[in-house]
Amino acid sequence: MGKEVTPKQLNDDIIGRALDKYYQAGTTKLFTAIALKAALKFQVEMKSVHLDSSSISVEGAYKNCQGKSQEAEIESEDIESSMKTIKIVHGYSRDKRRDLKQFMLQTIVTGDEDVPLYLKIDDGNADDKSVFVARLKEFKKQWTFDGICVADSALYTAENLSAFV
């Protein structure tokens, strides 16, 4: 943290304000900026990157920030997509646990060393085919990358490939 920090200085108000600042800055943007500096400092090779998503299953009831059930929530058009609250909902369960709700985690890692370079949390019903192009474009806004991108077949649809031409 740069200087000696006492436990008294790490109270829930200070930590909460810090987390609010991270959220306002954009957690994905912040993560990618930190990963970029670390990759450059440690000379991580990036001949290729791998894009994939994972579903994280959870139990319990989840409410939006207004205290309403997420199933009843109507998405607001004026909320910037990078700042919207994710929806923890039933989706395609890769764990074969249709009884559990989930959220999605999309990552881009280096091909050789699996160093994480990009991380995005998304709605539990987000479809890889519909979000992979956007994730690569977000990644390339912060990262100059001349290598190849490896992903599963969700990226390689005619519509998705035409987005890069």
Secondary structure, 3 states (H helix, E strand, C coil): CCCCCCHHHCCHHHHHHHHHHHHHHCHHHHHHHHHHHHHHHCCCCCCEEEEEEEEEEECCCCECCCCCEHHHCCCCCCCCHHHCCCCCECCCCCCCCCCCEEEEEEEEEECCCCCEEEEEEECCCCCHHHHHHHHHHHHHHHCCCCCEEEECCCCCCHHHHHCCC
